[in-house]
Amino acid sequence: MHGISGHGMWLARRSAGKPVDPGLLDTLVGGGIGNGLGIEDTLLKECEEEAGIDAAVASRAIATGTVRTARPAPDGWHAEVQFTHDLLLPDDFHPVSRDGEVAEFLLLPLPEVLEIMTGSNDLTVEACAAIADFMLRTRFIAPDAPGTQALREFIQ
């Protein structure tokens, strides 16, 4: 889930103890759909656990679609479907990790997020895909910008 405020996008740095992608930047909230839970229930649960976003605020998240990724993994391929959401957060919001899976939170201007996405390996593959989707949907990246078609193919 993208946490957006008037000042930019919230990113979460994954804890060094995470088995997958430790220390990398990630979307503000994310998590697998647990047995018996639906998409919305998972969203509410993960918002509270990962960023301290209460259900009243998290329930305002807007479902924006899906993003698919696939990448090599030690035992074959890791394929994932992300159900993406946008959530406008108050300017005075400050996330709090309740489950210890986040080392720090960063509120960054969108140009800086784009720079990290395109100029470093600091983002998880899944976060990069979800953020690319957000930037294309909101036209932060112009539809005719160089590399746009490659980005669209990356997130399909």
Residue frames as a rotation matrix with the C-alpha (Angstrom) as fourth column:
MET 1
0.584 0.812 0.000 0.00
0.812 -0.584 0.000 0.00
0.000 0.000 -1.000 0.00
HIS 2
-0.386 -0.660 0.644 1.23
0.630 -0.699 -0.338 3.47
0.673 0.276 0.686 -0.87
GLY 3
0.304 0.392 -0.868 1.08
0.879 -0.466 0.098 5.95
-0.366 -0.793 -0.487 1.97
ILE 4
-0.281 -0.314 0.907 0.89
0.740 -0.672 -0.004 9.39
0.611 0.670 0.421 0.43
SER 5
0.200 0.344 -0.918 0.88
0.771 -0.633 -0.069 12.76
-0.604 -0.694 -0.392 2.17
GLY 6
0.981 0.188 -0.046 1.16
0.131 -0.819 -0.559 16.29
-0.143 0.543 -0.828 0.89
HIS 7
0.461 -0.881 -0.105 4.91
-0.721 -0.441 0.535 15.94
-0.517 -0.171 -0.838 1.36
GLY 8
-0.367 -0.638 -0.677 5.55
-0.909 0.402 0.113 12.77
0.200 0.657 -0.727 -0.63
MET 9
0.513 0.453 -0.729 5.48
-0.382 0.881 0.278 8.99
0.768 0.136 0.626 -0.29
TRP 10
0.384 -0.336 0.860 6.19
-0.863 0.201 0.464 6.97
-0.329 -0.920 -0.213 2.83
LEU 11
0.291 -0.368 -0.883 8.66
-0.394 0.795 -0.461 4.11
0.872 0.482 0.087 2.41
ALA 12
0.853 -0.031 0.520 9.63
-0.477 0.355 0.804 1.48
-0.210 -0.934 0.288 4.96
ARG 13
-0.116 -0.918 -0.380 13.15
-0.855 0.287 -0.432 0.10
0.505 0.275 -0.818 5.35
ARG 14
0.697 0.412 -0.588 12.88
-0.179 0.893 0.414 -3.63
0.695 -0.183 0.695 6.01
SER 15
0.752 -0.378 0.541 14.43
-0.565 0.055 0.823 -4.91
-0.340 -0.924 -0.172 9.22
ALA 16
-0.159 -0.915 -0.372 17.91
-0.969 0.217 -0.119 -6.44
0.190 0.342 -0.921 8.94
GLY 17
-0.648 -0.070 0.759 16.42
-0.451 0.837 -0.308 -9.61
-0.614 -0.542 -0.574 10.44
LYS 18
0.479 0.855 -0.199 13.95
-0.667 0.206 -0.716 -10.18
-0.571 0.476 0.669 7.59
PRO 19
0.054 -0.477 0.877 14.76
0.243 0.858 0.452 -13.38
-0.969 0.189 0.162 5.67
VAL 20
0.146 0.061 0.987 13.90
0.988 0.040 -0.148 -11.79
-0.049 0.997 -0.055 2.31
ASP 21
0.169 -0.141 0.975 15.35
0.540 -0.814 -0.212 -8.45
0.824 0.563 -0.061 1.18
PRO 22
0.433 -0.027 -0.901 16.71
0.875 -0.226 0.427 -7.34
-0.215 -0.974 -0.074 4.57
GLY 23
-0.282 -0.596 -0.752 17.54
0.519 -0.754 0.403 -3.64
-0.807 -0.277 0.522 4.77
LEU 24
-0.811 0.010 0.585 15.89
0.553 -0.314 0.772 -2.74
0.191 0.949 0.249 1.47
LEU 25
-0.780 0.592 -0.204 13.25
-0.479 -0.773 -0.416 -0.07
-0.404 -0.227 0.886 1.05
ASP 26
-0.752 0.636 0.172 9.67
0.658 0.711 0.248 -1.22
0.036 0.300 -0.953 0.59
THR 27
-0.208 0.786 0.582 6.19
0.077 -0.580 0.811 0.22
0.975 0.214 0.060 0.31
LEU 28
-0.380 0.078 0.922 4.74
-0.817 -0.496 -0.294 1.54
0.434 -0.865 0.252 3.56
VAL 29
-0.042 0.460 0.887 2.61
-0.703 0.617 -0.354 -1.58
-0.710 -0.638 0.297 4.08
GLY 30
-0.006 0.109 -0.994 2.62
-0.847 0.527 0.063 -5.01
0.531 0.843 0.089 2.49
GLY 31
-0.551 -0.210 0.808 2.04
-0.673 0.684 -0.281 -8.59
-0.493 -0.699 -0.518 3.43
GLY 32
-0.920 0.168 -0.353 0.79
-0.106 0.763 0.638 -11.94
0.377 0.624 -0.684 2.31
ILE 33
-0.007 0.984 0.179 -2.88
-0.866 -0.095 0.491 -12.81
0.500 -0.152 0.853 2.47
GLY 34
-0.783 -0.324 0.530 -3.25
-0.598 0.627 -0.499 -15.23
-0.171 -0.708 -0.685 5.37
ASN 35
-0.844 0.465 -0.266 -5.38
0.340 0.849 0.405 -18.35
0.414 0.252 -0.875 5.42
GLY 36
-0.156 0.905 -0.396 -9.02
0.987 0.131 -0.092 -17.38
-0.032 -0.405 -0.914 5.80
LEU 37
-0.111 0.082 -0.990 -8.43
0.276 -0.955 -0.110 -13.65
-0.955 -0.286 0.084 5.25
GLY 38
0.638 0.339 0.692 -9.49
0.762 -0.144 -0.632 -11.59
-0.115 0.930 -0.350 2.28
ILE 39
-0.116 -0.705 0.700 -7.70
0.750 -0.524 -0.404 -8.68
0.652 0.478 0.589 0.66
GLU 40
0.240 0.273 0.932 -9.36
-0.200 -0.925 0.323 -5.96
0.950 -0.264 -0.167 2.74
ASP 41
0.994 0.107 -0.023 -8.95
-0.007 0.267 0.964 -7.84
0.109 -0.958 0.266 6.05
THR 42
0.360 -0.932 -0.032 -5.28
0.933 0.360 0.004 -8.38
0.007 -0.031 0.999 5.25
LEU 43
-0.083 -0.353 0.932 -4.86
0.423 -0.859 -0.288 -4.70
0.902 0.370 0.220 4.40
LEU 44
0.645 0.405 0.648 -6.35
-0.367 -0.579 0.727 -3.61
0.670 -0.707 -0.225 7.75
LYS 45
0.937 -0.314 -0.156 -4.24
0.324 0.603 0.729 -6.15
-0.135 -0.733 0.666 9.67
GLU 46
0.148 -0.954 0.261 -0.98
0.974 0.095 -0.207 -5.24
0.173 0.285 0.943 7.93
CYS 47
0.175 -0.032 0.984 -1.62
0.139 -0.989 -0.057 -1.48
0.975 0.147 -0.168 8.22
GLU 48
0.888 0.203 0.413 -1.90
-0.363 -0.243 0.899 -1.82
0.283 -0.949 -0.142 12.00
GLU 49
0.821 -0.570 0.004 1.03
0.469 0.679 0.565 -4.25
-0.324 -0.462 0.825 12.42
GLU 50
0.139 -0.863 0.485 3.53
0.985 0.070 -0.157 -2.68
0.101 0.500 0.860 10.05
ALA 51
-0.555 -0.377 0.742 2.82
0.462 -0.881 -0.102 1.05
0.692 0.287 0.663 10.33
GLY 52
-0.756 0.280 -0.592 0.42
0.547 -0.227 -0.806 1.61
-0.360 -0.933 0.019 13.24
ILE 53
-0.837 0.547 -0.025 -2.37
-0.444 -0.651 0.615 2.80
0.320 0.526 0.788 10.93
ASP 54
-0.671 0.623 0.402 -5.68
-0.176 0.393 -0.903 2.23
-0.721 -0.676 -0.154 12.70
ALA 55
-0.551 0.488 0.677 -8.60
0.742 0.658 0.131 0.61
-0.381 0.574 -0.725 10.91
ALA 56
0.465 0.776 -0.425 -10.59
0.485 -0.625 -0.612 3.86
-0.741 0.078 -0.667 10.64
VAL 57
0.174 -0.501 -0.848 -7.79
-0.640 -0.712 0.290 5.42
-0.749 0.492 -0.444 8.57
ALA 58
-0.779 -0.571 0.258 -6.76
-0.224 0.638 0.737 2.24
-0.585 0.517 -0.625 6.73
SER 59
-0.178 0.800 0.573 -10.33
0.663 0.528 -0.531 1.60
-0.727 0.286 -0.625 5.59
ARG 60
0.598 0.353 -0.719 -10.07
-0.186 -0.812 -0.553 4.75
-0.779 0.465 -0.420 3.44
ALA 61
-0.542 -0.840 0.020 -7.43
-0.225 0.168 0.960 3.09
-0.810 0.516 -0.280 1.23
ILE 62
0.469 0.664 -0.582 -8.47
-0.724 -0.089 -0.684 2.95
-0.506 0.743 0.439 -2.41
ALA 63
0.174 -0.343 0.923 -7.93
0.350 0.898 0.268 -0.31
-0.920 0.277 0.276 -4.30
THR 64
0.227 -0.187 -0.956 -6.07
-0.694 -0.720 -0.024 0.54
-0.684 0.668 -0.293 -7.51
GLY 65
0.657 0.072 -0.750 -5.50
-0.679 0.489 -0.548 -2.84
0.327 0.869 0.370 -9.17
THR 66
0.843 -0.421 0.335 -2.85
0.175 0.803 0.570 -5.51
-0.509 -0.422 0.750 -9.29
VAL 67
0.393 -0.824 -0.408 0.83
-0.915 -0.308 -0.259 -5.65
0.088 0.475 -0.876 -10.11
ARG 68
0.991 -0.084 0.100 2.55
0.079 0.995 0.055 -8.90
-0.105 -0.047 0.993 -11.05
THR 69
0.291 -0.952 -0.091 6.23
-0.957 -0.289 -0.031 -9.63
0.003 0.096 -0.995 -10.55
ALA 70
0.987 -0.156 0.025 8.45
0.155 0.987 0.040 -12.65
-0.031 -0.035 0.999 -11.13
ARG 71
0.417 -0.907 0.057 12.11
-0.867 -0.416 -0.273 -12.99
0.272 0.065 -0.960 -10.29
PRO 72
0.075 -0.471 -0.879 14.70
-0.046 0.879 -0.474 -15.72
0.996 0.076 0.044 -9.83
ALA 73
0.589 0.069 0.805 14.87
-0.802 -0.067 0.593 -17.26
0.095 -0.995 0.016 -6.36
PRO 74
-0.395 -0.854 0.340 17.25
-0.880 0.457 0.126 -19.83
-0.263 -0.249 -0.932 -4.86
ASP 75
-0.559 0.233 0.795 14.70
0.036 0.966 -0.257 -22.61
-0.828 -0.115 -0.549 -5.42
GLY 76
-0.259 0.457 0.851 13.33
0.948 0.291 0.132 -21.49
-0.187 0.841 -0.508 -8.81
TRP 77
-0.614 0.158 0.774 11.11
0.283 -0.871 0.402 -18.47
0.737 0.466 0.489 -9.39
HIS 78
-0.634 0.475 -0.610 9.31
0.565 -0.255 -0.785 -16.17
-0.528 -0.842 -0.107 -6.99
ALA 79
-0.654 0.522 0.547 6.07
0.359 -0.423 0.832 -15.01
0.666 0.740 0.089 -8.63
GLU 80
-0.670 0.386 -0.634 3.77
0.582 -0.258 -0.771 -12.59
-0.462 -0.885 -0.052 -6.87
VAL 81
-0.153 0.690 0.707 0.52
0.610 -0.497 0.617 -10.72
0.778 0.525 -0.345 -7.42
GLN 82
-0.873 -0.122 -0.472 0.22
0.453 -0.561 -0.692 -7.51
-0.181 -0.818 0.545 -5.41
PHE 83
0.210 0.949 0.233 -3.18
0.915 -0.275 0.294 -5.97
0.344 0.152 -0.927 -4.74
THR 84
-0.728 -0.669 0.149 -2.29
0.606 -0.730 -0.317 -2.29
0.321 -0.140 0.937 -4.74
HIS 85
0.495 0.825 -0.274 -3.93
0.859 -0.417 0.297 0.47
0.130 -0.382 -0.915 -2.72
ASP 86
-0.486 -0.542 0.685 -3.37
0.329 -0.840 -0.432 4.18
0.810 0.016 0.587 -2.28
LEU 87
0.387 0.572 -0.723 -3.99
0.909 -0.104 0.405 5.89
0.157 -0.814 -0.560 1.06
LEU 88
0.025 -0.300 0.954 -3.83
0.086 -0.950 -0.301 9.63
0.996 0.089 0.002 1.58
LEU 89
0.070 -0.121 -0.990 -2.42
0.960 0.278 0.034 10.19
0.271 -0.953 0.136 5.06
PRO 90
0.961 0.266 -0.082 -2.59
0.277 -0.902 0.332 13.34
0.014 -0.341 -0.940 7.18
ASP 91
0.473 -0.819 0.325 0.49
-0.159 -0.442 -0.883 15.55
0.867 0.366 -0.339 7.00
ASP 92
0.074 -0.438 0.896 1.10
-0.967 -0.252 -0.044 14.98
0.245 -0.863 -0.442 10.72
PHE 93
0.958 0.285 -0.010 1.01
-0.279 0.944 0.178 11.16
0.060 -0.168 0.984 10.41
HIS 94
-0.122 -0.992 0.023 4.09
-0.977 0.116 -0.179 9.27
0.175 -0.045 -0.984 11.60
PRO 95
0.532 0.356 -0.768 4.15
-0.355 0.918 0.179 5.47
0.769 0.177 0.615 11.12
VAL 96
-0.042 -0.484 0.874 5.10
-0.981 0.184 0.055 3.17
-0.188 -0.855 -0.483 13.98
SER 97
-0.278 -0.125 -0.952 6.23
-0.469 0.883 0.022 -0.43
0.838 0.453 -0.304 13.45
ARG 98
0.314 0.488 0.814 4.29
-0.949 0.159 0.271 -2.70
0.003 -0.858 0.514 15.77
ASP 99
0.988 0.125 0.094 5.69
-0.123 0.992 -0.025 -6.02
-0.097 0.013 0.995 14.56
GLY 100
0.367 -0.928 0.061 9.42
-0.207 -0.018 0.978 -5.23
-0.907 -0.371 -0.199 14.35
GLU 101
0.375 -0.187 0.908 9.60
0.784 0.587 -0.202 -5.86
-0.495 0.788 0.367 10.61
VAL 102
0.710 -0.095 0.698 10.54
0.423 -0.734 -0.531 -2.25
0.563 0.672 -0.481 9.80
ALA 103
-0.153 -0.862 -0.483 13.85
0.986 -0.100 -0.135 -0.62
0.068 -0.497 0.865 10.75
GLU 104
-0.660 -0.030 -0.750 12.79
0.216 -0.965 -0.151 2.92
-0.719 -0.261 0.644 9.80
PHE 105
0.380 0.792 0.479 10.24
0.850 -0.095 -0.517 4.91
-0.364 0.604 -0.709 7.85
LEU 106
-0.751 -0.611 -0.249 11.11
0.417 -0.732 0.539 7.62
-0.512 0.301 0.805 5.34
LEU 107
0.539 0.839 -0.067 8.82
0.512 -0.389 -0.766 10.30
-0.669 0.379 -0.639 3.92
LEU 108
-0.548 -0.836 0.038 10.37
0.439 -0.249 0.863 11.25
-0.712 0.489 0.504 0.59
PRO 109
0.006 0.483 -0.876 9.36
-0.640 -0.671 -0.374 13.65
-0.769 0.562 0.305 -2.18
LEU 110
0.789 0.415 0.454 8.24
0.027 0.714 -0.700 11.78
-0.614 0.564 0.552 -5.29
PRO 111
0.738 -0.579 -0.347 11.23
-0.538 -0.196 -0.820 12.94
0.407 0.792 -0.456 -7.39
GLU 112
-0.218 -0.844 0.489 13.54
-0.976 0.203 -0.084 11.38
-0.028 -0.496 -0.868 -4.79
VAL 113
0.206 0.369 0.906 11.52
-0.333 0.897 -0.290 8.14
-0.920 -0.242 0.308 -4.79
LEU 114
0.984 0.158 -0.083 11.82
-0.119 0.234 -0.965 8.05
-0.133 0.959 0.249 -8.59
GLU 115
0.324 -0.940 -0.103 15.58
-0.848 -0.240 -0.473 8.64
0.420 0.241 -0.875 -8.32
ILE 116
-0.278 -0.373 0.885 15.93
-0.777 0.630 0.022 5.74
-0.565 -0.681 -0.465 -5.86
MET 117
0.545 0.618 0.567 13.76
-0.159 0.740 -0.653 3.55
-0.823 0.265 0.502 -8.08
THR 118
0.997 -0.078 -0.016 15.78
-0.008 0.105 -0.994 4.23
0.079 0.991 0.104 -11.23
GLY 119
0.461 -0.879 0.124 19.27
-0.530 -0.385 -0.756 4.85
0.712 0.283 -0.643 -9.89
SER 120
-0.415 -0.612 0.674 19.89
-0.909 0.241 -0.340 2.32
0.046 -0.754 -0.656 -7.15
ASN 121
-0.346 0.290 -0.892 19.21
-0.024 0.948 0.317 -1.20
0.938 0.131 -0.322 -5.93
ASP 122
-0.954 -0.103 0.282 17.77
-0.257 -0.201 -0.945 0.02
0.154 -0.974 0.165 -2.63
LEU 123
-0.119 0.982 0.144 14.14
-0.974 -0.087 -0.210 -0.98
-0.194 -0.165 0.967 -3.34
THR 124
-0.378 0.122 0.918 12.66
0.010 0.992 -0.128 -4.45
-0.926 -0.039 -0.376 -3.32
VAL 125
-0.980 0.058 0.192 11.61
0.199 0.150 0.968 -5.67
0.028 0.987 -0.159 -6.77
GLU 126
-0.242 0.969 -0.053 8.00
0.955 0.247 0.161 -5.75
0.169 -0.012 -0.985 -5.61
ALA 127
0.162 0.251 -0.954 8.13
0.544 -0.830 -0.126 -2.19
-0.823 -0.499 -0.271 -4.23
CYS 128
-0.761 -0.502 -0.411 9.74
-0.081 -0.555 0.828 -0.95
-0.643 0.664 0.382 -7.43
ALA 129
-0.812 0.508 0.287 6.91
0.499 0.349 0.793 -2.48
0.303 0.788 -0.537 -9.46
ALA 130
0.090 0.902 -0.422 4.18
0.993 -0.115 -0.034 -1.11
-0.079 -0.416 -0.906 -7.19
ILE 131
-0.021 -0.167 -0.986 5.72
0.291 -0.944 0.154 2.38
-0.956 -0.284 0.069 -7.14
ALA 132
-0.957 -0.291 -0.015 6.17
0.051 -0.216 0.975 2.34
-0.287 0.932 0.222 -10.93
ASP 133
-0.421 0.885 0.199 2.47
0.845 0.303 0.439 1.49
0.328 0.353 -0.876 -11.23
PHE 134
0.268 0.501 -0.823 1.58
0.794 -0.599 -0.106 4.38
-0.546 -0.624 -0.558 -8.92
MET 135
-0.371 -0.517 -0.772 3.75
0.057 -0.842 0.537 6.86
-0.927 0.155 0.342 -10.81
LEU 136
-0.970 0.092 0.226 2.31
0.234 0.088 0.968 5.80
0.070 0.992 -0.107 -14.16
ARG 137
-0.184 0.980 -0.081 -1.31
0.962 0.196 0.190 5.85
0.202 -0.043 -0.978 -12.91
THR 138
0.425 0.333 -0.841 -0.96
0.651 -0.759 0.028 9.29
-0.629 -0.560 -0.540 -11.37
ARG 139
0.758 -0.182 0.626 1.00
0.541 -0.360 -0.760 10.55
0.364 0.915 -0.175 -14.39
PHE 140
0.712 -0.662 -0.233 3.95
-0.192 -0.503 0.843 11.53
-0.675 -0.556 -0.485 -12.24
ILE 141
-0.606 -0.746 0.278 5.77
0.113 0.265 0.958 9.71
-0.788 0.611 -0.076 -15.02
ALA 142
-0.100 0.571 -0.815 4.37
-0.817 -0.514 -0.261 11.05
-0.568 0.640 0.518 -18.29
PRO 143
0.643 0.465 0.609 2.80
-0.106 0.841 -0.530 8.42
-0.759 0.276 0.590 -20.57
ASP 144
0.958 -0.273 0.085 5.24
0.115 0.097 -0.989 9.30
0.261 0.957 0.124 -23.37
ALA 145
0.551 -0.803 0.227 8.38
-0.774 -0.391 0.498 9.56
-0.311 -0.451 -0.837 -21.21
PRO 146
-0.024 -0.644 -0.765 11.38
-0.724 0.539 -0.430 7.49
0.689 0.543 -0.479 -22.34
GLY 147
-0.895 -0.421 -0.146 11.25
-0.252 0.748 -0.614 4.01
0.368 -0.513 -0.776 -20.84
THR 148
-0.334 0.841 0.426 7.52
-0.898 -0.147 -0.414 4.12
-0.285 -0.520 0.805 -20.06
GLN 149
0.456 0.522 -0.720 6.72
-0.746 0.666 0.011 1.11
0.486 0.532 0.694 -22.23
ALA 150
-0.349 -0.663 -0.662 9.44
-0.067 0.722 -0.688 -0.94
0.935 -0.196 -0.296 -20.52
LEU 151
-0.881 0.088 0.465 8.00
-0.474 -0.162 -0.866 0.07
-0.001 -0.983 0.184 -17.12
ARG 152
0.110 0.994 -0.017 4.51
-0.990 0.108 -0.094 -1.03
-0.091 0.028 0.995 -18.20
GLU 153
0.342 -0.052 -0.938 5.88
-0.405 0.893 -0.197 -4.39
0.848 0.447 0.284 -19.31
PHE 154
-0.715 -0.696 -0.062 7.77
-0.190 0.279 -0.941 -4.76
0.673 -0.661 -0.332 -16.02
ILE 155
-0.770 0.432 0.470 4.59
-0.565 -0.119 -0.817 -4.41
-0.297 -0.894 0.336 -13.95
GLN 156
0.169 0.874 -0.456 2.39
-0.963 0.244 0.112 -6.71
0.210 0.420 0.883 -16.05
